[in-house]
Amino acid sequence: MTSATVFQSDAPLDERRVIIRRHDGDVEMVELPWGLRPRDGDAHAVNVVRSEGRTFPTHRCLVPASEFRHQSFSFSLANGDWFYFAGIWRPAIEDWPEAYAILTIEANADLAPFHDRQLAVLTRDQRLAWLDGLLPEDEILRPLPAGTFRVKRHSIDPVQATLTV
């Protein structure tokens, strides 16, 4: 059984998450670890991939979410809807399992005060356009308009921080 959790960008690279992908012509949900084997042979997994100037003709996936966090801030869609991160997945190779990474783009106006980049967020009406490659990458992998995200600051309770360490 899978449960939905807040997507945390500082989660361990091997954390397993549900992704949605096309595989053998069907749309399927599978649970894969976050982090691709680097192509340059580096031992560290790659959890995000810069999207600008690149194409992703195959192995596209969606990572469902309703909120994500960066440091002490959380971000969700202002309309309260679910969304997806645009991602890519790779089949298992040698000693690396089948896994996925999330694409990054320039931060939109709501997130720019916190970071210059962001995970590529797709709204629910964009999901099939991404999975099926119906739009060029530079048309779908771009910042959403200002006012799209609700930003919430979280304070850390010192007692809770001690308990969860």
C-alpha positions in Angstrom: 0.0 0.0 0.0 1.4 3.4 -0.9 0.7 6.6 1.0 1.0 10.2 -0.2 3.6 12.3 1.6 4.9 15.8 1.1 7.7 15.8 -1.4 10.9 16.9 0.3 13.7 18.0 -2.0 16.3 17.1 0.6 14.9 13.5 1.0 17.4 10.7 0.7 18.3 9.9 -2.9 17.2 6.3 -2.6 13.8 7.2 -1.2 11.1 5.3 -3.1 8.2 7.3 -4.6 5.3 6.5 -6.8 5.8 7.7 -10.4 3.5 7.5 -13.4 4.9 6.5 -16.8 4.1 4.9 -20.1 5.6 1.5 -20.4 4.9 -0.9 -23.2 2.1 1.4 -24.4 0.2 1.5 -21.1 0.1 4.1 -18.3 1.3 2.6 -15.1 2.1 3.6 -11.5 5.2 2.1 -10.1 7.3 2.8 -7.0 11.0 3.6 -7.8 14.0 5.0 -5.9 14.9 8.6 -6.5 18.3 9.0 -8.1 19.8 7.9 -11.4 23.2 6.5 -11.9 25.4 9.3 -13.4 26.5 8.7 -16.9 30.1 9.9 -16.1 30.7 7.0 -13.7 30.5 9.2 -10.6 29.4 7.3 -7.5 26.8 9.9 -6.4 23.3 9.5 -7.7 21.7 12.3 -9.7 18.3 13.3 -8.4 17.6 16.3 -10.5 18.4 17.0 -14.2 18.6 20.5 -15.7 16.1 20.5 -18.6 17.2 23.6 -20.6 18.5 22.8 -24.1 17.8 19.1 -23.8 15.2 16.8 -25.2 13.6 13.8 -23.5 12.0 11.7 -26.3 11.5 8.6 -24.2 11.4 7.4 -20.6 9.3 10.4 -19.3 7.5 10.1 -16.0 5.3 12.1 -13.6 5.8 12.4 -9.9 2.5 13.3 -8.2 2.6 15.8 -5.4 0.4 18.3 -3.6 3.2 20.2 -1.8 7.0 20.4 -1.8 9.5 21.9 0.7 12.7 23.7 0.5 14.4 24.6 3.8 11.7 26.1 6.1 9.2 26.9 3.3 6.5 24.8 1.7 5.0 25.4 -1.7 1.7 24.3 -3.1 -0.6 25.4 -5.9 -2.6 28.5 -4.8 -5.8 26.7 -6.0 -5.1 23.7 -3.8 -4.9 21.2 -6.7 -2.5 18.3 -7.0 0.3 18.7 -9.6 3.1 16.6 -11.0 6.9 17.0 -11.3 8.2 16.3 -14.8 10.7 13.5 -14.6 12.6 10.9 -16.4 13.3 7.2 -15.5 15.8 4.7 -16.6 15.7 0.9 -16.7 18.0 -1.0 -14.3 21.6 -1.3 -15.5 24.4 -3.3 -14.0 24.4 -2.7 -10.3 21.9 0.2 -10.4 18.1 -0.3 -10.0 15.4 1.1 -12.2 15.1 4.7 -10.9 14.0 8.2 -11.7 15.1 11.9 -11.5 13.1 15.1 -11.6 13.8 17.8 -14.2 14.6 21.4 -13.1 13.8 24.7 -14.7 14.3 28.4 -13.9 12.3 29.4 -10.8 9.0 31.1 -11.3 8.3 34.5 -9.7 6.8 33.0 -6.6 9.8 30.7 -5.9 12.6 33.0 -7.2 13.1 34.7 -3.7 14.0 31.3 -2.3 16.1 29.8 -5.1 17.0 30.5 -8.7 15.9 27.0 -9.9 12.9 24.8 -9.2 11.6 21.4 -9.9 9.6 21.4 -13.1 5.9 21.5 -12.0 3.2 20.4 -14.4 -0.5 21.0 -13.8 -2.9 18.1 -14.1 -4.1 19.3 -17.5 -0.4 19.1 -18.8 0.2 15.5 -17.6 -0.5 13.6 -20.9 1.2 16.3 -23.0 4.4 15.5 -21.0 4.0 11.7 -20.9 3.2 11.5 -24.6 5.6 14.1 -25.9 2.8 16.2 -27.4 4.6 19.5 -26.9 8.3 20.4 -27.4 10.2 20.5 -24.1 10.7 24.3 -24.2 7.0 24.8 -24.4 6.0 22.6 -21.4 9.1 22.7 -19.2 8.9 26.4 -18.2 7.9 28.4 -15.1 4.2 28.7 -14.3 2.8 32.3 -14.1 3.3 34.4 -11.0 0.7 33.8 -8.4 0.5 30.1 -9.1 2.1 29.0 -5.8 1.2 29.5 -2.2 4.2 29.9 0.0 4.1 29.0 3.6 6.9 29.4 6.2 7.4 26.6 8.7 8.9 27.2 12.1 10.8 24.3 13.6 9.8 23.3 17.1 13.1 22.6 19.0 11.5 19.8 20.9 10.2 18.1 17.7 13.5 18.6 16.0 15.2 16.8 18.9 12.7 13.9 18.7 13.1 13.4 14.9 16.9 13.6 14.7 
